[in-house]
Amino acid sequence: MDKSESIKEIAIALHNAQSEMSGAKKGSVNPHFGKSYADMGNVVEAIRVPFFANGLSYSQFPTFSDGFVGVETILMHVSGEWISSVL
């Protein structure tokens, strides 16, 4: 994980956004296991309004390091603060 020097404002905004969120709807079914799950569209829909209302946004970028493919997710706040992690 990496982050901006300060995360005070992004922490407050994330706290407020999470208090406004409900769980993502499980609108897709895994045909192999027959279980329902929340796909990326359902997750985005669950966070879209609370994130916008609290000055939050995110981006995801493909990465390649040491022969491994991954994705970097960056959580950003209008203050310029950010948190990122690579998986």
Kinemage of the C-alpha trace (Angstrom):
@kinemage 1
@onewidth
@group {chain A} dominant
@subgroup {mainchain}
@vectorlist {calphas} color= white
{ca met a 1} P 0.000 0.000 0.000
{ca asp a 2} L 1.115 3.533 -0.725
{ca lys a 3} L -0.507 6.826 0.272
{ca ser a 4} L -0.216 10.570 0.215
{ca glu a 5} L 1.665 12.242 3.053
{ca ser a 6} L -1.617 12.974 4.846
{ca ile a 7} L -4.821 10.913 4.675
{ca lys a 8} L -6.884 12.939 7.156
{ca glu a 9} L -9.406 14.292 4.638
{ca ile a 10} L -9.735 11.063 2.647
{ca ala a 11} L -10.262 9.121 5.898
{ca ile a 12} L -13.125 11.427 6.940
{ca ala a 13} L -14.683 11.267 3.462
{ca leu a 14} L -14.410 7.466 3.333
{ca his a 15} L -15.957 7.202 6.799
{ca asn a 16} L -18.895 9.364 5.695
{ca ala a 17} L -19.320 7.525 2.381
{ca gln a 18} L -19.333 4.132 4.092
{ca ser a 19} L -22.056 5.301 6.482
{ca glu a 20} L -24.208 6.037 3.403
{ca met a 21} L -23.547 2.764 1.570
{ca ser a 22} L -25.543 -0.419 1.658
{ca gly a 23} L -24.239 -3.754 0.466
{ca ala a 24} L -23.896 -4.348 -3.256
{ca lys a 25} L -26.799 -6.273 -4.757
{ca lys a 26} L -26.046 -9.845 -5.764
{ca gly a 27} L -27.344 -9.627 -9.333
{ca ser a 28} L -25.211 -12.256 -11.089
{ca val a 29} L -25.028 -16.043 -10.785
{ca asn a 30} L -21.905 -18.187 -11.008
{ca pro a 31} L -22.993 -21.027 -13.331
{ca his a 32} L -20.386 -23.451 -11.957
{ca phe a 33} L -21.406 -23.147 -8.304
{ca gly a 34} L -24.962 -21.847 -8.759
{ca lys a 35} L -24.302 -19.060 -6.247
{ca ser a 36} L -25.216 -15.405 -6.659
{ca tyr a 37} L -22.626 -12.643 -6.360
{ca ala a 38} L -22.256 -8.891 -6.810
{ca asp a 39} L -20.427 -8.212 -10.070
{ca met a 40} L -18.336 -5.086 -10.665
{ca gly a 41} L -21.355 -3.202 -12.041
{ca asn a 42} L -23.304 -3.891 -8.841
{ca val a 43} L -20.366 -2.737 -6.701
{ca val a 44} L -19.937 0.478 -8.717
{ca glu a 45} L -23.663 1.212 -8.414
{ca ala a 46} L -23.504 0.729 -4.614
{ca ile a 47} L -20.643 3.233 -4.175
{ca arg a 48} L -21.261 5.742 -6.998
{ca val a 49} L -23.510 8.242 -5.189
{ca pro a 50} L -21.841 8.070 -1.722
{ca phe a 51} L -18.385 8.453 -3.311
{ca phe a 52} L -19.456 11.469 -5.401
{ca ala a 53} L -21.223 13.117 -2.444
{ca asn a 54} L -18.050 12.848 -0.354
{ca gly a 55} L -15.476 13.899 -2.945
{ca leu a 56} L -14.109 10.403 -3.563
{ca ser a 57} L -13.170 8.667 -6.794
{ca tyr a 58} L -11.111 5.668 -7.844
{ca ser a 59} L -9.105 4.454 -10.826
{ca gln a 60} L -7.642 1.077 -11.708
{ca phe a 61} L -4.635 0.461 -13.932
{ca pro a 62} L -2.960 -2.726 -15.173
{ca thr a 63} L 0.551 -3.338 -13.875
{ca phe a 64} L 3.418 -5.633 -14.790
{ca ser a 65} L 6.319 -6.200 -12.414
{ca asp a 66} L 8.851 -9.006 -12.001
{ca gly a 67} L 6.992 -11.117 -14.559
{ca phe a 68} L 3.610 -10.747 -12.846
{ca val a 69} L 0.476 -9.019 -14.121
{ca gly a 70} L -1.596 -7.117 -11.597
{ca val a 71} L -3.901 -4.183 -11.055
{ca glu a 72} L -3.284 -0.982 -9.119
{ca thr a 73} L -6.315 0.602 -7.462
{ca ile a 74} L -6.079 4.254 -6.450
{ca leu a 75} L -8.631 5.849 -4.114
{ca met a 76} L -8.570 9.640 -4.486
{ca his a 77} L -10.108 12.600 -2.664
{ca val a 78} L -10.780 16.124 -3.966
{ca ser a 79} L -8.222 17.390 -1.422
{ca gly a 80} L -5.489 15.657 -3.422
{ca glu a 81} L -5.010 12.890 -0.850
{ca trp a 82} L -4.858 9.331 -2.142
{ca ile a 83} L -4.303 5.690 -1.186
{ca ser a 84} L -3.165 3.005 -3.628
{ca ser a 85} L -2.530 -0.700 -3.588
{ca val a 86} L -1.359 -3.247 -6.146
{ca leu a 87} L -2.748 -6.780 -6.326
